[in-house]
Amino acid sequence: MAGRWSVIDNIRKGKDMIAPRTSTCMKIAAVVGVSAAFLTACAAGKVESLNSAKLSGKEYRDKLAINYAQFARYEHDEMYDGASAGYFADKGMKALKGESIEPEQPGKWKISNADMRADLESSRARLMSALAKGAAAKLPAASARALVSYDCWVEQADEGWQYADIQGCRSGFKHAMAEIDADMMKPVAAVVKKEETVTAAPTPKKAAAAPDQYLLFFDWDSAVLDSQARQIVRTAAENARRADVKSIILIGHADKSGPTAYNQRLSIRRANSVADELGRMGFPADSVLTSGRGETEPLVPTADGVREPQNRRVNILFGDRRMGS
């Protein structure tokens, strides 16, 4: 069924949006010595070809193509960068054809900021590890967003002056990776059910090893942390510092007692409440990644409209540990 649609059909429906570049166009221009106008026309042709290409029916390939099409269109239409547009349109077309697509290697780009280059290198290793563990098959949409957002981040870092765009691409990558990490981690250590209560503390399997996942719960229609919830956040924060983790991942949830759109917003508010508490504890904002799942992932399955205390929660997870931890 997916093969009946083209890449542009999916973009128009609002699907799969994302927050050394030598394209084929540039190679031809270098050989025959044509003008910049040729580069622009050539890149435009590649972008249009990708947008009109039929989907393969293979989910991960198609998600990559859709994301690359959006990125290439942005580079061509808004950034007036024909070289990047053509290059990333080529990657999208290769994805549709089933060729292996890897994230860009920062060392092959001219990234002058050493800290940013190091961040990119470690982030690439994190993404490659997730892909090697089967993330593309298990989470094709998030994996495609992560890869294309990463390439966007590399491309913007190479240009090195549009800081809002650099951070936008980086944020897109980090949020996609947070989704991947959360789904691929082991189940929560323990859940203690308390009827209509706000929080429940996790129970480690072994006293010597603190868990790297926590749950805290909320009152109905609330994103406010009470004293018990704040204590769980403090415990998680202390263990995160001891383990020297790179990031803390917060995933908000809601029960099914309200409208779907409202519950989505409420789940994000809950995650943000925990992020704010971590901020007050000194955790930098860029190390805390938040997302909301609304009512889509209940801990306890219920019918629509049911108030369920265990579904009003935030999952706290630790990202990759630093070297030596």
C-alpha positions in Angstrom: 0.0 0.0 0.0 2.8 2.4 0.9 4.3 2.1 -2.6 1.3 3.8 -4.1 2.3 7.1 -2.5 5.2 9.3 -3.5 7.6 11.0 -1.2 5.9 14.4 -1.7 2.5 12.9 -0.9 3.7 12.0 2.6 5.3 15.4 3.2 2.0 17.1 2.2 0.2 14.9 4.6 2.5 16.2 7.3 4.3 12.9 8.0 7.9 12.4 9.1 8.9 16.1 9.4 12.2 16.9 11.0 13.1 20.0 12.7 32.8 17.5 2.1 29.4 17.9 0.3 30.0 17.1 -3.3 26.8 16.4 -5.2 26.6 14.9 -8.7 25.8 18.4 -9.9 29.1 19.8 -8.5 31.1 16.9 -10.0 29.6 17.7 -13.5 30.2 21.4 -13.1 33.8 20.8 -12.1 34.5 18.7 -15.2 32.8 20.9 -17.8 33.2 24.3 -16.1 29.6 25.4 -16.2 28.0 28.3 -14.3 26.4 28.5 -10.9 23.0 28.7 -12.7 23.7 25.1 -13.8 24.3 24.0 -10.2 21.0 25.6 -9.1 19.0 24.0 -11.9 20.7 20.6 -11.4 20.0 20.6 -7.7 16.4 21.6 -8.3 16.0 18.7 -10.6 17.3 16.3 -8.0 15.0 17.7 -5.3 12.0 17.3 -7.6 13.0 13.8 -8.6 13.2 12.7 -5.0 9.9 14.4 -4.2 8.1 12.6 -7.1 9.8 9.2 -6.6 7.5 6.4 -5.6 7.9 4.9 -2.1 9.6 1.5 -1.9 7.2 -0.1 0.6 10.1 -0.6 3.0 9.4 1.6 6.0 12.9 2.7 7.0 13.9 3.4 3.4 10.8 5.4 2.9 11.1 7.4 6.1 14.7 8.3 5.2 13.7 9.4 1.7 10.8 11.6 3.1 13.1 13.2 5.7 15.9 13.8 3.2 13.4 15.3 0.7 12.2 17.8 3.3 15.8 18.7 4.2 16.9 19.1 0.6 13.9 21.2 -0.2 14.7 23.5 2.7 18.3 23.8 1.6 17.3 24.7 -1.9 14.3 26.9 -1.4 15.1 28.7 1.9 18.9 28.5 2.2 19.7 28.8 -1.5 22.3 26.1 -1.1 22.2 24.1 -4.3 25.2 22.0 -3.3 23.7 20.7 -0.1 20.3 20.3 -1.7 21.6 18.1 -4.4 23.9 16.1 -2.1 21.1 15.2 0.4 18.6 14.6 -2.4 21.1 12.1 -3.7 21.2 10.4 -0.3 17.4 10.2 -0.2 17.2 8.6 -3.6 19.9 6.1 -2.7 17.8 5.2 0.4 14.8 4.5 -1.8 17.0 2.2 -3.9 18.0 0.2 -0.9 21.6 1.4 -0.7 23.2 1.5 2.8 22.9 5.0 4.2 25.2 6.1 7.1 25.4 9.4 9.0 28.0 11.9 7.7 31.5 11.7 9.1 32.4 15.0 10.8 36.0 14.5 10.0 35.2 14.9 6.3 33.6 18.3 6.8 35.2 21.6 7.7 34.0 22.0 11.3 36.2 24.5 13.0 34.6 24.3 16.5 36.5 21.5 18.3 33.8 21.1 21.0 31.1 20.8 18.4 33.1 18.3 16.4 33.7 16.2 19.5 29.9 16.3 20.2 29.2 15.2 16.7 31.7 12.4 16.8 30.3 10.9 20.0 26.7 11.4 18.8 27.5 9.6 15.6 28.9 6.7 17.6 25.7 6.6 19.6 23.6 6.5 16.5 25.7 3.9 14.8 25.5 1.7 17.9 21.7 2.0 17.9 21.5 1.1 14.2 23.7 -1.9 14.8 21.3 -3.1 17.5 18.4 -3.1 15.1 16.9 0.4 15.7 16.0 0.9 12.0 13.8 -2.2 12.0 12.2 -1.7 15.4 11.8 2.1 15.2 12.1 3.1 11.6 10.5 6.6 11.9 12.7 7.7 14.9 15.8 6.2 13.3 15.3 8.0 10.1 14.6 11.3 11.9 17.8 10.8 14.0 20.0 10.1 10.9 18.7 13.0 8.8 18.7 15.4 11.8 22.3 14.3 12.4 23.3 15.1 8.8 21.5 18.4 9.1 23.5 19.1 12.2 26.8 18.3 10.5 25.9 20.4 7.5 25.0 23.4 9.6 28.1 23.0 11.8 30.2 23.0 8.7 28.8 26.4 7.7 29.2 27.4 11.3 27.3 30.7 11.6 23.5 30.0 11.8 23.5 29.0 15.4 19.7 28.6 15.7 19.7 26.2 12.8 22.7 24.3 14.3 20.8 23.9 17.6 17.6 23.1 15.8 19.2 20.1 14.0 21.0 19.0 17.1 17.8 19.1 19.1 16.0 17.1 16.5 18.7 14.5 16.7 18.7 14.4 20.5 15.0 14.0 20.7 14.9 11.2 18.1 17.7 9.4 20.0 15.8 9.8 23.3 12.9 8.0 21.7 15.2 5.3 20.5 17.0 4.9 23.8 13.7 4.8 25.7 12.2 2.0 23.6 15.3 -0.1 23.4 16.2 0.0 27.1 15.2 -2.8 29.5 11.8 -2.6 31.3 11.4 -0.3 34.4 13.0 -1.9 37.5 9.8 -1.9 39.5 6.4 -0.3 39.8 4.5 0.1 43.1 0.8 0.7 42.5 -0.9 3.2 44.8 -4.5 3.9 44.1 -5.0 7.6 43.3 -1.6 8.5 44.7 0.9 10.8 43.2 4.2 8.8 43.3 5.7 5.4 43.6 9.4 4.8 44.2 11.3 2.2 42.2 12.8 -0.8 43.9 16.3 -1.8 42.7 16.9 -5.5 42.1 20.2 -5.3 44.1 21.0 -2.8 46.9 24.5 -2.3 45.5 23.3 -1.2 42.0 21.0 1.8 41.7 18.4 1.5 38.8 18.8 3.6 35.7 15.0 4.1 35.3 12.4 5.6 37.6 8.7 6.3 37.6 6.8 9.1 39.3 3.0 9.6 39.1 0.7 12.6 39.1 -2.8 13.6 40.3 -5.5 13.7 37.7 -5.2 16.6 35.2 -2.0 17.8 37.0 1.6 18.3 36.1 2.6 19.4 39.7 5.3 17.5 41.6 4.5 16.8 45.3 7.2 16.2 47.9 7.4 12.4 47.1 7.8 13.1 43.4 10.5 15.6 44.1 12.3 13.0 46.3 12.3 10.5 43.4 13.7 13.2 41.1 16.4 13.9 43.7 17.3 10.2 44.0 17.5 9.8 40.2 19.6 13.0 40.0 22.0 11.7 42.7 22.4 8.4 40.9 22.9 10.1 37.6 25.7 12.1 39.0 27.3 9.0 40.5 27.1 7.2 37.3 28.3 10.2 35.3 25.6 9.8 32.6 25.5 11.9 29.5 21.8 12.7 29.6 18.6 12.2 31.4 15.6 11.3 29.3 12.1 12.2 30.5 9.0 10.7 28.8 5.6 12.0 29.9 2.3 10.1 29.8 -1.4 10.7 30.4 -4.4 8.4 31.1 -7.3 8.3 28.7 -9.8 10.4 30.7 -9.4 13.5 28.5 -9.3 14.5 24.8 -6.3 13.0 22.9 -4.8 16.4 21.9 -5.1 17.7 25.5 -3.5 14.6 26.9 -0.6 15.0 24.6 0.0 18.5 25.8 -0.4 17.3 29.4 2.2 14.6 29.0 4.7 17.2 27.8 3.9 19.5 30.7 4.6 16.6 33.1 7.9 15.9 31.5 8.8 19.6 31.6 7.9 19.8 35.3 10.5 17.1 36.0 13.0 18.9 33.7 12.5 22.1 35.6 13.1 20.3 38.9 16.4 18.9 37.5 17.3 22.3 36.3 16.9 23.6 39.9 19.3 20.8 40.9 22.0 22.1 38.5 21.5 19.8 35.5 22.2 21.8 32.3 19.2 22.1 30.0 21.0 20.4 27.1 21.6 17.2 29.1 17.8 16.8 29.9 15.7 15.5 27.0 11.9 15.6 27.2 9.1 14.2 25.1 5.4 13.3 25.6 3.5 10.2 24.5 0.1 11.4 25.6 -2.3 8.5 26.1 -0.7 6.2 23.5 1.4 4.1 25.9 -0.6 3.2 29.0 1.1 1.2 31.7 -2.3 -0.2 32.5 -4.6 -0.7 29.4 -8.0 0.9 29.9 -11.0 1.9 27.9 -11.2 5.5 26.6 -12.3 8.0 29.3 -11.0 5.9 32.3 -9.0 7.6 35.0 -6.0 5.3 35.8 -3.4 6.5 38.3 -0.5 4.5 36.9 -1.0 6.0 33.4 -0.4 9.5 34.7 3.3 9.3 34.9 6.8 10.3 33.8 9.5 7.8 33.0 13.0 9.0 34.0 15.7 7.1 32.1 19.5 7.6 31.9 21.2 8.0 28.6 24.6 6.7 27.7 27.1 6.6 30.5 30.4 8.5 30.0 33.6 6.7 29.3 34.8 4.8 32.4 31.4 4.8 34.1 
